[in-house]
Amino acid sequence: MAAPQSAQSVANPQNDNSINIVVRSQIVGLWGMEIPNNKKCVEYYNFKSNNQVIIKSAAEWSTGIYEYQPSPENSKIGALALQVKYDNNQKDCSGHQQDQAGEVSQYFVQWRNINTIQFCTSEKQDKCVVTLRRVLP
């Protein structure tokens, strides 16, 4: 499935009742990942429009920066680079406790539909390691 298309900005400066539509990357928003061995815990990824990301997993939370590049061809998958800048070094949903500050991850992003994406380690889409479902736009 192709990545959703972005909206375009429209403004009418001569009208006090003008409407502004803001263009943002389709990955922006709150996404959740269910943990297979802990169904009661959801790991959340909040991709902000200013390229900052907040990750919350049980007692662990991290902040960082990301860069998402959608494919110029909708039939191809996009790319995501994510760098953790701060990690509070608490246990995550999987029960692991590891300070991930400074870690850089790179993924290919496969859109299954407008509300489901997968992070893959291969452009061939055969090694997808994470499935995220949209919680909030």
PAPAFI-808861 format. One line per field, with one value per residue (C-alpha): x, y, z. Coordinates in nm, 2 decimals. Layout:
REM PAPAFI-808861
x = X  ...
y = Y  ...
z = Z  ...
***
This chain:
REM PAPAFI-808861
x = 0.00  0.13  0.19  -0.09  -0.07  0.00  -0.25  -0.15  -0.17  -0.45  -0.49  -0.69  -0.52  -0.81  -1.07  -1.09  -1.25  -0.96  -0.88  -0.52  -0.44  -0.10  0.11  0.28  0.46  0.22  0.42  0.35  0.12  0.09  0.16  0.14  0.31  0.17  0.44  0.39  0.50  0.32  -0.02  -0.10  0.18  0.19  0.50  0.41  0.60  0.49  0.64  0.62  0.60  0.93  1.12  1.13  1.01  0.90  0.89  0.71  0.74  0.62  0.85  1.10  1.07  1.30  1.33  1.51  1.50  1.40  1.40  1.14  1.18  0.88  0.96  0.92  0.75  0.44  0.50  0.83  0.88  1.01  1.31  1.33  1.64  1.59  1.84  1.77  1.90  1.77  1.66  1.56  1.71  1.40  1.24  1.05  0.74  0.97  1.13  1.46  1.65  1.90  2.01  1.96  2.08  2.30  2.17  2.08  1.84  1.75  1.44  1.25  0.88  0.62  0.27  0.01  -0.27  -0.33  -0.33  -0.07  0.30  0.59  0.96  1.17  1.54  1.54  1.40  1.26  1.00  1.08  1.24  0.99  1.06  0.80  0.43  0.28  -0.08  -0.20  -0.35  -0.40  -0.34
y = 0.00  0.35  0.61  0.85  1.18  1.51  1.80  2.13  2.47  2.70  3.06  3.36  3.67  3.90  3.72  3.75  3.40  3.24  2.87  2.76  2.39  2.29  2.03  1.78  1.45  1.15  0.98  1.27  1.16  0.91  0.54  0.24  -0.10  -0.40  -0.61  -0.98  -1.12  -0.85  -0.77  -0.53  -0.29  -0.07  0.11  0.46  0.66  1.03  1.17  1.55  1.79  1.95  1.62  1.54  1.20  1.09  0.72  0.58  0.21  0.11  0.31  0.40  0.72  0.86  1.17  1.21  1.34  1.17  1.22  1.06  1.05  0.91  0.74  0.96  0.66  0.56  0.19  0.20  0.22  0.53  0.56  0.66  0.76  0.79  0.91  0.88  1.19  1.11  0.79  0.77  0.42  0.25  -0.08  -0.10  -0.31  -0.61  -0.59  -0.46  -0.18  -0.02  0.34  0.40  0.76  0.82  0.52  0.57  0.34  0.33  0.16  0.12  0.22  0.00  0.15  -0.13  0.12  0.48  0.36  0.08  0.10  -0.14  -0.07  -0.31  -0.37  -0.45  -0.25  -0.59  -0.57  -0.93  -0.84  -0.61  -0.60  -0.35  -0.29  0.04  0.14  0.50  0.61  0.98  1.19
z = 0.00  -0.08  0.18  0.24  0.05  0.24  0.22  0.06  0.24  0.13  0.26  0.16  0.31  0.20  0.41  0.79  0.80  0.61  0.67  0.69  0.62  0.76  0.57  0.79  0.74  0.74  1.02  1.26  1.55  1.83  1.75  1.97  1.96  2.14  2.31  2.22  2.56  2.76  2.62  2.90  2.80  2.49  2.38  2.24  1.98  1.95  1.63  1.66  1.36  1.46  1.41  1.78  1.91  2.26  2.33  2.64  2.74  3.09  3.33  3.05  2.85  2.59  2.38  2.05  1.70  1.38  1.00  0.79  0.41  0.22  -0.11  -0.42  -0.57  -0.37  -0.46  -0.26  0.11  0.30  0.54  0.90  1.10  1.48  1.74  2.11  2.29  2.65  2.82  3.19  3.21  3.36  3.27  2.94  2.85  2.77  3.12  2.98  3.15  2.91  2.87  2.49  2.49  2.19  1.99  1.63  1.44  1.08  0.94  0.62  0.68  0.52  0.52  0.56  0.56  0.68  1.05  1.04  0.97  1.00  1.07  0.85  0.84  0.47  0.18  0.06  0.34  0.44  0.78  0.96  1.33  1.46  1.38  1.50  1.50  1.49  1.82  1.75  1.43
***
